[in-house]
Amino acid sequence: MKSKIAVLIASCAALVSCSGGDATSTSVFSRRTLEPWDNPYAGTANETVNLTIWGGESNDSITFIKTVAADFKKANPGSNYNITVKPVSESSVSGDWEQNPNTAADLAIAADDQIPSMVSSDRLVSLEQLSAKKIPGLKDHVVERNLPESIDAVTQNDATYGFPVSASNGFVLYYNAKYLNEEDVSSFDKLLAGIHRASESAGRNLTFGYPYNSGWYLDGWFHGAGFTAYGEAGQTYVTCDWNKTEGDVKGVDAAAAMVKLAHGQYKQHWSAAKDSALLTRIQDGSTNEVAALISGTWVYNNLVKAWGENAKAAVLPSYHLDAPNTDVRMHSVKGFKVAVVNKAKANAVAAARFAEFMTNYESQVLRYDMVNEAPSNLDSRNLVFAGDVNPAVKAINDQWETSFVEKVNPAFWNPSNGLSVQLSDPSNMDFVSSGDGTASVVLNMAKIQEALDSCVTTLGPTA
């Protein structure tokens, strides 16, 4: 059971079959039970419009957009819309768009962290511009019906640059219940100890997969200990306090906690790898089998295919700070998928009309059922979360209050992505044998501080 949407299925006289392009899919609920269809910004009669949409790289997302496109055409019978949907990753929209904005899509679904660079290069139409010229009231309509955090995520320099599509683009802990239990995954220390126990029982090395070289995840690690990074669109720097040397918790305390886990007693179980590499190992059953990993909601379906009913999701674990001898929990970003409109294209207004339709109440409920992404639309969320939801979305929702909207610009990524490598430099640590075949790691905290200082200096403004 996915949600109360299943109840709607039973009450429907018939399911609605929709097609778009070469894809045909059957709605998992009859949106005709949710009348009136929300389409306040219908296009001008008798117009012919060609729209190209980049819809993410997953087949589910492409099928969803084609399904909505078919319904959009039905809701605008006086106009002739030719809608082409292409697979382009939400995480690469900015770079792909920048190569040639004049031939890029009219509309794209992107991760919200793509917006700052596109705003900096003046590639997007704002909702304020659309409201003032062609679609009166559009901005207020979008703001009123979506989570405040989702509006914050698409806002740069006091302007609103996107339509929230979904609200589950964060990360959680996944684990294989064949090897681990709920208590094991409550903290990083217990997690690695549990994997060690399971490895001994299985007679082979099991691992925990952590995207160690990603500033996206690293931001969540430091944020859990109270640190922040912030950079507006148009700025060439990011204000960051990861190297803070004052207060109860210092930057080196948070950094040292991660390095000790990665290189400590159970270092053979800590696997620093990208999401794609971890998924490949899970799917092909290679050596150093992955028993748990931190990743986004997009991997859940693949994990179910590989682990079956043993695929579980949980809130992010806690980690221990030696100073001031306390535990803190890693935080996730409050990440969103958003629809952005290309300023360089002649059909920007028509693209905005489709974006509004694609992100309305009905469409966001449908997207949850087809793509497993939680809605940002407030009414859609009420419907979806009134019933059972898949474990990944539930974990995102369970940790929502401690999660944060990440507001950084392109200057953030290279230094933050490389910080973990600097922290793990062998010169930063010594290993002390305990006499039983294991070793503990002793860190050179001055070297750790130097690595943090270097990162923050690179990120920050010049004096």
Sequence and secondary structure as in RCSB ss.txt:
>XXXX:A:sequence
MKSKIAVLIASCAALVSCSGGDATSTSVFSRRTLEPWDNPYAGTANETVNLTIWGGESNDSITFIKTVAADFKKA
NPGSNYNITVKPVSESSVSGDWEQNPNTAADLAIAADDQIPSMVSSDRLVSLEQLSAKKIPGLKDHVVERNLPES
IDAVTQNDATYGFPVSASNGFVLYYNAKYLNEEDVSSFDKLLAGIHRASESAGRNLTFGYPYNSGWYLDGWFHGA
GFTAYGEAGQTYVTCDWNKTEGDVKGVDAAAAMVKLAHGQYKQHWSAAKDSALLTRIQDGSTNEVAALISGTWVY
NNLVKAWGENAKAAVLPSYHLDAPNTDVRMHSVKGFKVAVVNKAKANAVAAARFAEFMTNYESQVLRYDMVNEAP
SNLDSRNLVFAGDVNPAVKAINDQWETSFVEKVNPAFWNPSNGLSVQLSDPSNMDFVSSGDGTASVVLNMAKIQE
ALDSCVTTLGPTA
>XXXX:A:secstr
  STHHHHHHH SS  EEEETTEEEE SS GGGG S   TT   TT EEEEEEE BSSHHHHHHHHHHHHHHHHH
 TTSEEEEEEE B TTSHHHHHHH TTTS SEEEEEGGGHHHHHHTT B  HHHHHHHTSTTHHHHHHHHB HHH
HHHTEETTEE  EEEES  SEEEEEETTT  TTGGGBHHHHHHHHHHHHHHHTS EEEEE TT HHHHHHHHHHT
T  EE  TT S  EE TT  SSSS HHHHHHHHHHHHHSTTGGGEEE  HHHHHHHHHHT SSEEEEEEEEGGGH
HHHHHHHGGGEEEE   EEEETTTTEEEE   B   EEEEEBTTSTTHHHHHHHHHHHTSHHHHHHHHHHH    
 BHHHHHHHTTS   HHHHHHHHTGGG B     GGGHHHHHHHHHHHT GGGEEEEE SSS EEEEE HHHHHH
HHHHHHHHHS   
